[in-house]
Amino acid sequence: MRRRQFITLLGGAAAWPLAARAQQATMPVIGFLQTGAAGATAHMEAALHRGLKEVGYVEGQNVGIVYRYGDGQYDRLQTLVADLVNRQVTLIGAFGPPAAQAAKAATTTIPIVFTSIDPVKFGLVASLNRPGGNATGVHVVTIDLEGKRLELLSEMVPASAPVGVLINPQGEHAEQQAKDVQAGGLRIGRQILMLNASSEREIDTAFRRLIERRAGGLLGSVPT
């Protein structure tokens, strides 16, 4: 995830529960629950601090943070999140699907901010349109939005020009991405030029085809 997106998420999402409970406690406390090891999350912690600062919170002054790391041992996460719940933290920031799932299973009242590849698949929210519950966060791979992205791009491209779509065929969600784009193309009556590329050489070849076909635009899907 890009750092700016991470800052925006934590700054905005953390603000409302902290403000809502500020009158109920001397200092609101965030539980930082990370699936991996501490050394691998320094950039996340820095982004958390910057995001909180943008909305008026500084660790040690008007907000506390309790850090818990799973070190890649998923069976530890339930114990770690139980400790955060017992501490009655104001908010749980859960990073990585296993951490988010553990937090979701542990509490239905404490707000949870997560990062997840597919929050619906992992049971974190009911749906993207109506998430419900006490969890919110970032959907890192937005395959469900491919059709909408295509519609937005089409508004900027001449109707007679095809739209190129670049997909990594080795990606985990490649097949679903292709289906979503094709369905979106049929819905809006747009000619789609589907291109697969998983290496720099294949990307160069794909761009040559785009030029040859005089594509009016390119939709780049997430290469994961």
N, C-alpha and C positions, 0 to 999 in steps of 0.2 A: 504494500500500500504506500502511496506517496505520503510524505511527511505532512504536507499541507492538508490533505484529506483527513489524516489522523488528528491533527490539531483541531480542525474544524469540528470533527465528530466529538472529541472529548471536551472541547471548550463549550460547545452548544449543549450537548446532551447532559453533561455533568452539572450545568448551571441550575436547571430547574429543580432537581431534587435537593440540591444543596441549599438553595434559597428557601425552598418550602419547609425544610427542617431546621433552618438556622435558629429559629426561635425556640426550638425544642431541646437544643443541646448547646453546651458552651462552645463547642467547635465541631462542625460536621467532619466525618471521617470517611475517606474513600478506601475500599478494599481493592487492592491491585492483585488480580489473580492471573498468573501467567502459566501456560502449559509447559513452556520450556525452562531453560536455565536463566539465571539472573544476568550473566554476562552477555547473553544474546538479545537482551531487551533494553539496552541502554538508550537506544534511539527512541523507543516507545516511551520510556520514562521521561526523557527530555521533552518529547512532544506533549506529554501529559502536563508537565509543569508549564510549558509555554501556553498551552490551550487554557489552562485554569487561570493563568495570569491575565490573559486577554479578557476574561470575564470577572476579574477582580479577586481571585483567590491565590494565596501564596502559602505553600506548605510551611507549617510551623507557626504561621501568623494567624490565619483565619480558617485553615483547613488542615486536617491531618491525613496521612496516607499510610496504610498498613500493607506491606509488600509480602506476597506469598508466591513461591515458585514451585512448580511441579517437577522440574528437572527432567521432563520427558517421561516420568513415571505416572501414568494416568490413574493408577489406583490410589495415589496420594491426594488427588484433587478433592475427593469428597471430604477428607479430613481437614484439608486446608480451608475449603469454603465453609465447612461447619464452624471452624474457628472464627471466620469473618462474621457469620450470622450470629454467633454467640456474643460477639463484640458489639452487635447492633450497629454495624457500619451504615452510613447514609446511602451509599452507592457501591456497587461492585462493578469494577471494570474487568471483564473477562476476555482474555486474548488467546485465541485458538479455539476451535470447535470443542475439544474435550473440556476445556476450562469453562466455556460458556454453558455446555450441557450440565456440568456439575453444579454450576451456580443456579441454573434454571430449576434443577431438581431439588435444590436445597431451600429455596424460598419463593414464595409467591407475592411477597410484599415489598421486599427491598428492590429498588430499581436496578436493572442490570444493563450495562452498555457493553456490547460485544463486537468482535470482528469475526466474520464467518464466511466461508466460501458459499454456502447455501443454507441460510437460516431456516427455511421451510423444511428442507431435507433433514436437517439435524434436530428438528422439533423445537426450535427456539421461538418461532412465531407461527401463528396459524396460517398467515399468508402475507405477501408483501403489501397488498392493498389494505388489509385489515389485520395487522399483527396481533393486536390484543395483548393481554397479560402485562407483565412488568418488565419486559425486555425490549431493548431497541438497539440499533447499531448499524453497521455497514455490511452490505451484501457485496463482497469483494468481486465475485464473478456474476455479472449482470446479464446472464443469458436470457432471462425472462423479459428483458427490455430490448432485445434485438429488433423486434418488429417496430417498436416506437422509435428507436434510433434511425431505422431505415426511413420511416415516414418523415422525420425531421430533416434528414439529409436530402430526401427527394424534393423537399420544398425549395432547395437551393440549386437543384440540378435541372437543366432543360428536360422536358417530358420525353423528347425523342432519344435522349442519350441513356445508355445502360448504366447501371450502378454496379461497381465492382465490390465484391465482398471477399476479404482476405481472412482465411481460417487456417489455423494450425491443425492439420489432421491428426497429430499425435496428442492433442490436448484432451483432457478428461471429458470436456463438454462439447467437443467438436461436432458430434453427430446432432446433438440437440440444437446447437447454434445454427447449423445448416438448415435444419427443419424450420426453425423459427423465422429465419431470414426468407426462406422460400415461401412460407405461408404469408409473411408480410408483403412480399413482392406481388403475390397473386391478389392479395386484398386491395392493394392500391394500383394494380395494373402496371407495375414497373418491371422492365426487363432487368434481370439480375445476372451478372457475370461472376460465378462462383469460382474462386481461386484458392488452391491449397498451397501452403508454404510452411516449411518447418526448418529452413536453413537460409542463410544469407543468399546463397546461390538461387534457391527457389524463389526467394522474395524478388530478386532482380528479374528473374524470368516472368514472374507475375506482373511486375510493373511494365515490362515490355508488352505483354498482352493487353494491359489496360490502355496503353498508348495506341497500339494497333487497332483496338476495338473502339477507340475514341470514347472511353468511359467518361461520364460527367462528374463522377465522384467515387470515393472509396470509403467503405465501411470496414474498419479494422477491428476484428474480434479479439477478445482476450486470449493471449497465447499461453494458456496453462493447461 
